[in-house]
Amino acid sequence: MNKFWIICGLGVSCLTVPVLASVQFGSSLGSGGIDVLKLHQPPYNLTGRKIAIGQVEIGRPGMFGLDKAVSKNRAISPVAVFLRTAPAKSNSGVDPHAYNVAAVMVSQDKAWPGVAPDARLYSSAVGSTKNMGQPEECLSTQHIALQNSGDVRAINFSFGEPLNRDPRPEAVLDGQALLTLCIDWSSRVHDVVYAIAGNQGKGGIPIPTDNFNGINVAFSSPRAGIFNKVNVSNLAGNNQGVGDRLVGKEFNIDGRRSISLVAPGSNIPLLNPDGKLNKSTGSSFAAPHVTATVALLQEFADRQLRIKQPNWTLDARNHQVMKAVLLNSTDKIQDRGDGLWLGMTRTLVDKQNRDWFASDAYKDEKVPLDDQMGTGHLNAFRAYQQFLPGQWQPTTSIPAIGWDYNTINAASSVEYSLAKPLKHNSFVAITLTWDRLVELEDRNKNQEYDVNESFIDKGLNNLDLYLVKADAPTTEVATCSSVSEIDNIEHIFCPVPSDGNYKIRVQFKQQVNEPTQAYSLAWWTVPVN
């Protein structure tokens, strides 16, 4: 009997084709994928317990006891399901695509577990009727963000809006679509990590991939059981032979990169509502790997806070911290065994088989993200290692690995001095994130978005990031720098030129809105033994 796999876009119709039963790929959850299975086991025991995550799609997963479609299958148990902002009606809006996406996150099937099988999932179906649009999608998103007493840590978007449905004349990906503004507003106001399925080709569903404050996810394919290549059906970047007719339609205008990181999305085994298994492909299935990884990290954070562990504060729950931790801990280049490449477990290549060292993001200080790979491939275990040392403020010397959430004032800089000297030829990874400021035009002053309301884009303050010698004057040329003028991410991955003491400098280069900017910083270095 043939097995089947399904190629799915972002909420678009699916194409079913047979796949050879003999083809066996490594699990997306195993060491060749995001390496999360070990976090489920002792001594970590991280499964997402008590952590709420969300899902917004055209349809919704079935719920046992409510929907006949899942009457023989209890593998997925959402806490609550909605049609937009109202409780879902029995047997209405159940969608296999939404169920597949939910399975990646919270499946409790023993053979095919989700990334965070014990997380609390809240799911809203926007509905696919023609008179639904971005206002209703924003309402649904806000409704999910307010669930669990307003404590939802991450929300998954495996769908989006085509530009031809956007009401703006000559709409382009400029960050001004209502749904895009809604996500950037909600990220900050509800303190939620948004994992957005990256755009997947012309005629795709690009809104809200032009967001600033979420995490956009491209998808990888396995080779010899290791997910290490950007899948060919991800859109390439502006400079890769794509005609002008697509610029602004499928890519962010002004050259701002849209992909934050890569996660497994090719030939992923997924549970259907009837309990049977299929294999599916698309960024729809990459994004939930990221959403559910947040749940595991947040379970760990809550555990550390409960036992009053030093260097742990409520800042650990911040969406910017999660973004910095996930982006800084990705795999780029496989370590040779000496630890100088930060113990990375795979070499990720783009569609043209080029690795990070061939990327303009490696060569150009004004380009923090690779247009296909973002900062690299999601690795949940490395994200745990990045998060584990806790929060370190610039008032004290900092360990080799860690993170911080802080504020900086306009026209000033903040410096973090590494406690130990760094090793010659070792690599340093540093990621700085902050939010675009989007505010709600709240006409009825109820502090919630309503269908007739809009958002105000207050723009983006410009921060820069440097690695400098510890005794360097401010005028000295930095060892490494990331100085994008258009992104709210700065990312450094560079070799240390010589043994010595170093410090990380965050600089508030240009004020566009508020004079004080909140930011998150994550770093991973190799000290001299």
C-alpha positions in Angstrom: 0.0 0.0 0.0 1.3 3.4 -0.9 2.0 6.0 1.8 1.0 9.5 0.9 2.6 12.9 1.5 1.0 16.3 1.1 2.6 19.4 -0.2 0.8 22.3 1.6 1.3 26.0 1.3 0.1 28.5 3.9 -3.6 27.7 4.1 -3.8 26.9 0.3 -5.1 23.7 -1.2 -3.0 20.6 -0.7 -1.7 18.3 -3.4 -1.4 14.6 -2.6 1.2 12.4 -4.3 2.5 8.9 -3.4 5.9 8.5 -1.8 7.9 5.4 -1.7 7.4 3.5 1.5 11.1 2.7 1.6 12.0 6.4 2.1 12.8 6.9 5.8 14.0 10.2 7.0 15.2 11.2 10.4 12.6 12.5 12.8 12.2 16.3 12.9 12.3 16.0 16.7 15.5 13.9 16.8 19.1 14.9 16.7 19.0 15.4 13.0 16.0 17.7 13.4 15.6 20.2 16.3 17.1 17.8 18.9 14.2 18.2 21.2 13.5 14.6 22.3 16.3 14.6 24.8 14.6 17.6 26.6 11.5 15.4 27.1 13.6 12.9 29.1 15.3 13.1 32.5 17.1 15.1 33.8 15.3 17.9 31.8 11.7 16.6 31.8 10.5 19.5 29.7 7.2 18.9 27.9 5.5 22.3 28.0 3.5 21.6 31.2 1.2 24.4 32.2 2.4 26.7 29.4 -0.2 28.1 27.1 0.4 28.5 23.4 -1.9 29.5 20.6 -2.8 28.8 17.0 -4.7 31.0 14.5 -5.7 29.5 11.1 -8.5 29.4 8.6 -9.8 26.3 10.3 -9.1 24.6 13.6 -8.1 21.2 15.0 -10.8 18.9 16.1 -11.5 18.5 19.8 -12.4 15.2 21.4 -15.9 15.2 22.8 -16.9 18.1 20.5 -16.1 16.9 17.0 -17.0 13.6 15.4 -13.9 13.8 13.1 -11.7 13.0 16.1 -14.0 10.7 18.0 -11.5 7.8 17.6 -8.4 9.9 18.3 -7.3 11.5 21.5 -3.8 12.4 20.6 -4.5 16.1 20.5 -6.5 17.8 23.2 -6.8 21.6 22.8 -7.8 23.4 25.9 -10.3 25.5 23.9 -11.3 26.0 20.3 -13.0 29.1 18.8 -14.5 30.5 15.7 -12.9 33.9 15.8 -13.9 35.1 19.3 -16.8 32.7 20.0 -16.6 29.1 21.2 -16.5 26.8 18.2 -19.6 24.9 17.3 -19.6 21.1 17.2 -18.3 19.6 13.9 -17.8 23.0 12.4 -14.6 24.5 11.0 -12.5 21.3 11.7 -9.6 21.3 9.3 -7.0 18.6 8.7 -4.3 21.3 8.0 -4.9 22.9 11.4 -4.9 19.5 13.0 -1.6 18.6 11.4 -0.1 21.9 12.6 -1.4 21.3 16.2 0.1 17.7 16.1 3.6 19.2 15.6 3.1 21.2 18.7 1.1 19.1 21.2 0.5 15.5 19.9 0.5 13.1 22.8 0.7 10.1 20.6 3.5 7.9 21.9 4.9 7.0 18.5 4.5 10.5 17.1 4.8 13.0 20.0 4.7 16.8 19.5 7.5 19.2 20.4 5.6 20.2 23.6 3.1 17.4 24.2 1.9 18.8 27.5 1.4 22.4 26.5 -2.0 24.0 26.7 -3.2 24.8 23.2 -5.8 27.5 22.4 -6.9 27.6 18.7 -9.1 30.0 16.7 -10.5 29.4 13.3 -10.9 32.6 11.3 -13.2 31.0 8.8 -12.8 31.1 5.1 -15.9 33.0 4.0 -15.3 35.8 1.5 -16.3 38.6 3.8 -13.6 37.7 6.3 -10.3 39.6 6.1 -7.5 41.1 8.2 -9.7 42.8 10.8 -11.3 39.5 11.7 -7.9 37.8 11.6 -6.6 40.4 14.0 -9.6 39.9 16.3 -9.0 36.2 16.4 -5.3 36.7 17.1 -6.1 39.1 20.0 -8.7 36.7 21.4 -6.1 33.9 21.5 -3.5 36.2 23.1 -5.9 37.0 25.9 -6.6 33.3 26.8 -5.2 31.6 29.9 -5.9 34.8 31.9 -3.8 36.7 29.4 -0.7 34.4 29.8 -0.1 32.9 26.3 3.6 32.7 25.6 3.6 32.0 21.8 1.1 31.9 18.9 1.5 30.0 15.7 0.6 31.4 12.3 0.6 28.7 9.6 -1.5 30.9 7.3 -1.6 34.4 6.0 -3.2 36.8 3.5 -2.4 37.3 -0.2 -1.6 40.8 -1.2 -4.4 40.8 -3.8 -6.9 40.7 -0.9 -5.3 43.6 0.9 -7.6 46.7 0.5 -4.6 49.1 0.1 -4.1 50.4 -3.5 -0.9 48.8 -5.0 -0.2 46.9 -1.7 3.4 45.8 -1.1 5.2 44.2 1.8 6.1 47.4 3.6 5.0 46.4 7.1 1.8 48.5 6.8 -0.9 45.8 6.3 -3.4 45.7 9.1 -2.6 42.1 10.1 1.2 42.8 10.1 0.7 45.9 12.3 -1.6 43.9 14.5 1.1 41.2 15.1 3.8 43.8 15.9 1.4 45.5 18.3 0.2 42.3 20.0 3.8 41.0 20.4 4.6 44.0 22.6 1.3 44.6 24.3 0.4 41.0 25.0 4.1 39.9 25.3 3.7 37.0 22.9 6.2 35.3 20.5 4.6 35.0 17.1 6.0 32.2 14.9 5.0 33.0 11.3 5.2 30.5 8.5 7.6 32.1 5.9 6.4 32.9 2.4 6.5 30.0 0.0 6.5 31.2 -3.5 4.8 33.6 -6.0 1.1 33.7 -5.5 1.8 32.7 -1.9 0.5 34.2 1.3 3.0 36.9 2.2 1.1 39.0 4.8 2.1 39.0 7.7 5.7 37.9 6.8 6.7 41.6 6.6 6.3 41.8 10.4 9.2 43.1 12.5 8.6 41.7 16.0 7.7 38.1 15.3 9.9 35.1 14.1 9.5 34.2 10.4 10.3 30.5 9.7 11.5 29.0 6.5 11.7 25.2 6.1 14.4 22.6 5.7 14.7 19.3 4.0 16.6 16.2 5.4 19.6 14.7 3.7 20.8 11.4 5.1 18.5 12.0 8.1 19.7 15.5 8.9 17.6 18.5 8.2 20.3 20.7 6.8 19.2 22.3 3.5 16.7 25.1 2.9 13.9 23.5 0.9 13.7 24.5 -2.8 10.1 25.7 -2.5 11.0 28.4 -0.1 11.2 31.7 -1.9 14.7 32.9 -2.6 15.8 36.4 -1.7 15.7 39.6 -3.8 19.1 39.1 -5.3 18.7 35.6 -6.6 17.3 35.9 -10.1 13.8 36.9 -9.1 12.3 39.6 -11.4 11.3 43.0 -10.3 7.7 42.0 -10.7 8.0 40.1 -7.4 9.9 42.7 -5.4 7.5 44.2 -2.9 4.9 41.6 -3.8 6.7 38.6 -2.3 9.6 40.2 -0.5 9.9 43.0 2.0 10.6 46.3 0.3 13.9 48.1 0.9 15.9 44.9 1.2 14.9 44.0 4.7 15.2 40.3 5.2 12.0 38.3 6.0 13.4 35.0 7.3 14.5 34.7 10.9 15.4 31.1 11.1 14.9 27.7 9.5 13.1 24.6 11.0 12.2 21.2 9.6 9.2 21.2 7.2 9.8 18.6 4.5 8.2 15.2 4.7 7.1 15.6 8.3 5.0 12.7 9.6 1.8 14.1 10.9 -1.4 12.8 12.6 -4.7 13.3 10.8 -8.0 13.8 12.7 -8.8 10.2 12.1 -5.6 9.1 13.8 -3.9 8.0 10.6 -0.5 9.3 9.6 0.5 11.2 6.5 3.7 13.0 5.5 3.4 16.7 4.7 5.7 19.5 3.5 5.7 23.2 3.9 6.6 26.1 6.1 3.2 25.5 7.7 4.9 22.6 9.6 8.2 24.4 10.3 6.6 27.3 12.3 5.0 25.1 15.0 8.4 23.6 15.8 9.4 27.1 16.9 6.1 27.9 18.7 6.3 24.7 20.8 10.0 25.1 21.5 9.1 28.4 23.2 6.7 26.4 25.4 9.6 24.1 26.6 11.9 27.1 27.3 9.1 28.8 29.2 8.4 25.7 31.3 12.1 25.8 32.2 11.9 29.5 33.0 8.9 29.1 35.3 10.7 26.3 37.1 13.8 28.5 37.7 11.5 31.3 38.9 9.7 29.0 41.3 12.9 27.9 43.0 14.1 31.5 43.1 17.2 30.6 41.1 19.8 33.5 41.0 19.9 35.4 37.7 16.3 34.6 36.9 13.6 37.2 36.8 10.2 37.6 35.0 12.2 39.0 32.1 12.7 35.4 31.1 9.1 35.4 29.9 9.7 38.3 27.5 9.0 37.7 23.8 12.2 39.6 22.9 14.3 37.4 25.1 12.8 34.3 23.5 13.5 35.7 20.0 17.1 36.5 20.9 17.7 33.1 22.5 16.2 31.2 19.6 18.0 33.2 16.9 21.4 33.1 18.6 21.4 29.4 19.3 20.8 28.2 15.8 23.1 25.8 13.9 25.1 27.4 11.1 28.4 25.5 10.6 29.1 22.0 12.1 31.7 22.2 14.8 34.9 20.3 14.0 35.0 18.8 17.5 37.2 21.4 19.1 34.3 23.6 20.3 35.6 26.7 18.4 32.4 26.8 16.3 30.2 26.8 19.4 29.5 23.1 19.3 27.0 23.5 16.4 25.7 20.2 15.1 25.1 20.7 11.4 26.1 22.8 8.4 23.0 24.4 7.0 23.1 25.2 3.2 20.7 27.4 1.1 19.0 26.3 -2.0 22.2 26.8 -4.0 24.1 24.7 -1.5 26.0 27.7 -0.1 26.8 27.7 3.6 26.9 30.6 6.1 30.5 31.6 5.2 29.3 32.3 1.6 26.4 34.5 2.9 26.4 38.3 2.7 25.1 38.1 6.3 28.6 36.8 7.2 30.5 39.3 5.0 28.5 42.5 5.4 28.1 44.2 8.7 24.9 45.9 7.5 23.2 42.6 6.8 22.3 40.7 10.0 20.2 37.9 8.4 20.7 35.6 5.4 17.8 36.0 3.0 17.1 32.2 3.0 18.5 31.0 6.3 17.9 33.9 8.7 20.4 33.2 11.5 20.5 29.4 10.9 18.6 26.2 11.8 16.5 25.9 14.9 18.0 23.6 17.6 15.9 23.3 20.6 18.6 21.7 22.8 21.0 24.5 21.9 18.3 27.1 22.7 18.0 25.4 26.1 21.8 25.7 26.5 21.6 29.4 25.5 18.8 30.1 28.0 20.2 28.0 30.9 22.9 30.4 32.3 20.2 33.0 33.0 20.1 36.8 32.8 23.2 38.9 33.2 23.2 42.7 33.5 26.0 45.0 32.3 26.6 46.1 35.9 28.6 42.9 36.4 31.0 40.8 34.3 29.2 38.2 32.2 29.7 34.5 31.6 30.6 33.0 28.3 26.9 32.2 27.5 23.9 34.1 28.6 21.2 36.7 27.9 19.8 40.0 29.2 16.7 42.1 28.9 17.3 45.8 29.5 16.8 49.4 28.3 19.1 51.9 26.6 18.7 55.6 26.3 19.1 57.6 23.0 22.6 58.6 22.0 24.2 56.3 24.6 25.8 52.8 24.7 25.7 49.9 27.2 28.7 47.6 27.6 28.9 44.0 28.8 32.4 42.8 29.8 33.0 39.1 29.4 34.5 37.6 32.6 37.0 35.4 30.8 39.3 36.0 27.9 38.1 34.7 24.5 40.0 32.0 22.6 41.9 32.9 19.4 40.0 31.6 16.3 36.9 30.7 18.3 33.6 32.1 17.0 31.3 34.5 18.8 27.5 34.6 18.3 25.6 37.6 19.6 22.0 38.6 18.8 20.3 41.9 19.7 16.5 42.3 19.3 14.1 45.1 19.9 10.5 46.0 18.9 9.1 48.2 16.2 6.7 50.5 18.0 3.1 50.0 16.8 0.3 51.5 18.8 -3.5 51.0 18.6 -5.7 53.9 17.5 -8.1 53.0 20.3 -11.3 55.0 19.4 -13.5 53.6 22.2 -10.7 53.5 24.8 -11.3 49.9 25.7 -7.6 49.0 25.3 -8.5 46.3 22.8 -8.6 46.2 19.0 -12.1 46.5 17.5 -13.0 45.9 13.8 -13.3 49.5 12.9 -10.0 50.5 14.5 -6.5 50.8 13.1 -2.8 50.9 14.2 -0.2 53.7 14.1 3.4 52.7 13.1 5.7 54.8 15.2 8.7 53.3 13.4 11.9 51.7 14.6 14.7 53.1 16.8 18.1 52.2 15.4 20.4 50.1 17.6 23.8 48.8 16.7 25.9 45.9 18.1 29.7 45.5 18.5 32.3 43.1 19.9 35.3 45.2 21.0 38.5 44.7 22.9 37.9 45.2 26.6 40.4 48.1 26.8 39.3 49.7 23.5 38.4 53.3 23.4 35.1 54.2 21.8 36.9 55.4 18.7 38.6 52.1 18.0 37.4 50.0 15.1 35.3 47.1 16.5 36.5 43.5 16.2 33.0 42.6 14.8 29.9 44.6 14.3 26.3 44.5 13.1 24.9 47.8 12.0 21.8 47.4 9.9 19.9 50.6 9.3 16.5 48.9 8.5 16.2 45.8 10.8 15.3 45.4 14.5 17.7 42.5 14.7 21.5 42.8 14.9 23.5 39.5 14.6 27.2 38.8 14.9 28.9 35.5 14.0 32.6 36.1 13.7 36.0 34.7 14.7 38.0 36.1 17.5 41.3 37.5 16.1 43.4 36.9 19.2 43.3 35.7 22.8 42.2 38.5 25.0 39.5 40.2 27.0 36.4 41.5 25.1 33.2 43.3 25.7 29.8 43.5 23.9 28.6 47.0 23.1 25.0 48.0 22.4 24.6 51.5 20.9 21.5 53.5 20.5 22.4 55.0 17.2 19.3 56.9 16.1 16.1 57.8 17.9 12.9 57.6 15.8 10.2 57.3 18.5 10.8 56.9 22.3 14.0 58.1 23.9 14.3 54.8 25.9 14.4 51.5 24.0 13.9 48.1 25.6 16.0 45.4 24.0 17.1 41.8 24.5 20.7 40.4 24.0 21.9 36.8 23.8 25.6 35.8 23.5 27.6 32.6 23.1 31.4 32.6 23.3 34.3 30.3 23.9 36.6 31.3 26.7 40.3 30.4 27.1 40.5 27.2 29.2 
